[in-house]
Amino acid sequence: MRLLALGLALAPLFPFLGWLAPLFLPGLRGLPRPVLGLLGFYAFSLLVPALFAPESLALPLALFRVLYVLGLVGAGVVLARRLSPEALAPLGYGLAFLYLSAFFATYLVYGDRAVGERLAHPFHNPVGLGLMGAVGVFLALYLRYPWPFRLLLGLLGGAVLLLSGSRGGMLGFLLGGAGGLLFRRRGFWALGLSGLLLGVAGFLDTPVTERFFQTQLSGREGLWLRAYEVYAAHPWTGVGPYLLGDHLKGTLFGDCFLFSLVEARGLTCPAWLGPLGGFWQFAHNHLLQALGESGLWGALGLALLVGGFLAAAWGDGLLFSLLLAYAAMGMVDNPFSVPSPFRGEIFFLAGGMALARGWIPLNRLMALATGVILLWALPFWQLALSPAPPPPGLAYAALGQEGGVVRLQGGEGYRVQVWLCAKACRRVGWEWDGSKPIAFSLPGDLPPGRYRLRVLLFAPSRSVQKPLYVLEREVER
């Protein structure tokens, strides 16, 4: 048990320790049969669709995910049985060193410009690092650390959440803190701290802290649209776990990218790593990620698993707050996709600790699973409830092998994007104002082949939607 506690403390700095998770599969023995049935259905929801998925790697990758996730759950069960109630305490010490290394690395890369840049880490982008900051604050609030360390962990975690500019991390912290109100007064502290952090963000008024008061999606709408198109093409099977990223390449990022702090040093993906770049490209929404990877069955299995975790954690302020924070962030990101730099692993460890508490009332599980689906679908309610305005007219369009020009009539306020699609879609340029001529050139490094050139028109004042109009032509290079 000392080794397990030591591993939990070291894992934030040495994330490869998470790969030992399958060794803890025997820890699932002794769980109640309904709980084992829930875990079995989750495995079924991944493996069966993978049998019929169009990609040949779907089944072995689905098997890997099942073993990895269930191993993490087993490790959580072992932690809860042997080290409860302070089983997650060693994690706080590792997180404190992670935070300090993030400050050091950011300053090392940016120097005096670091105050105007988002806090990051060599193996954490700012979004994920912000969530890790929120996790540290929750641990400081709920666990009985020595007071000096408790204060240090809370201050460092709050500073990381603030300086990373992670709106998803702040969303998770807010909703996780609100969930904690159901069981312990520490939830009031979490909400109070979140209000304090937002107040400090408004006072600082820097480009990083201004992000907390901005509502733009930073290109997520393109990823959501592309992931939905993949799901629509394979509604029952998806394309397979870890393989959706191949269809998302180029929509928001390039075909391959590294962590932001590494790229800021001028390093880029080597040629040999380029074909694997899809493995770490995500839909930035857990519902669409599950639908695109494993179809309807996969989405149902994931929702039931998350609902089961939350139902089992009912009554435990720390576990429920942590799990709800991750689930909330899943609306705009993929915080518990695994393997990860020991970020998503924390979610499944906490879920295993919750399941170790025993019986799960079925009605509570179903209610919370339904709530999770509704939460993840929240960005799309605006699409369903807001009437779409009529699209503007097409004045002219000239699309060819080298690029094109498009002009709209009545396009004021509309947003236009241009995509070049083969298996995945590559975004050409960024976005145009629909009231002006849209002129673009295709990338000069395209390999020979047939491509679908797509001009997408999005309505004004609606942040999430399908395009109102699609002009599509086939081009050959």
LINGI-V496820 format. One record per backbone hydrogen bond with DSSP energy under -1.0 kcal/mol. NH is the residue of the N-H (numbers start at 1). CO is the residue of the C=O. Records with the same first field share a line. If there is no record, write none. Layout:
NH=CO  CO
This chain:
5=1
6=2
7=3
8=4
9=5
10=6
11=7
13=10
14=10
17=14
18=15
19=16
20=17
21=18
23=20
24=21
25=22
27=24
28=25
29=26
31=28
36=32
37=33
38=34
39=35
40=36
41=37
42=38
43=39
44=40
45=41
47=43
48=44
50=46
51=47
52=49
58=55
61=57
62=58
63=59
64=60
65=61
66=62
67=63
68=64
69=65
70=66
71=67
72=68
73=69
74=70
75=71
76=72
77=73
78=74
79=75
80=76
81=77
82=78
83=79
86=83
89=86
91=88
92=89
94=90
95=91
96=92
97=93
98=94
99=95
100=96
101=97
102=98
103=99
104=100
105=101
106=102
107=103
108=104
109=105
110=106
111=107
113=110
114=111
116=113
117=114
119=163
121=124
124=121
129=125
130=126
131=127
132=128
133=129
134=130
135=131
136=132
137=133
138=134
139=135
140=136
141=137
142=138
143=139
145=143
150=146
151=147
152=148
153=149
154=150
155=151
156=152
157=153
158=154
159=155
160=156
161=157
162=158
163=159
164=160
170=166
171=167
172=168
173=169
174=170
175=171
176=172
177=173
178=174
179=175
180=176
182=179
183=180
184=180
187=184
188=185
190=186
191=187
192=188
193=189
194=190
195=191
196=192
197=193
198=194
199=195
200=196
201=197
202=198
203=199
204=200
205=201
210=206
211=208
212=209
213=210
214=211
220=217
223=219
224=220
225=221
226=222
227=223
228=224
229=225
230=226
231=227
232=228
233=229
234=230
238=234
239=292
240=293
243=240
247=244
249=245
251=248
263=259
264=260
266=263
267=262
273=270
274=270
276=273
277=274
279=276
280=277
281=278
286=330
289=285
290=286
291=287
292=288
293=289
294=290
295=291
296=235
298=294
299=295
300=296
301=297
302=298
303=299
304=300
305=301
306=302
307=303
308=304
309=305
310=306
311=307
312=308
313=309
316=313
320=316
321=317
322=318
323=319
324=320
325=321
326=322
327=323
328=324
329=325
330=326
331=328
332=329
333=329
337=334
342=340
348=344
349=345
350=346
351=347
352=348
353=349
354=350
355=351
356=352
357=354
358=355
365=361
366=362
367=363
368=364
369=365
370=366
371=367
372=368
373=369
374=370
375=371
376=372
377=373
378=375
380=377
381=378
384=380
385=381
386=382
393=409
395=407
396=407
398=405
400=403
404=440
405=398
406=438
407=396
409=393
414=411
415=458
416=432
417=456
419=454
420=426
421=452
422=424
426=420
427=250
428=418
432=416
434=414
436=433
438=406
440=404
442=402
451=475
452=421
453=473
454=419
455=471
456=417
457=469
458=415
468=457
469=457
471=455
473=453
475=451
477=449
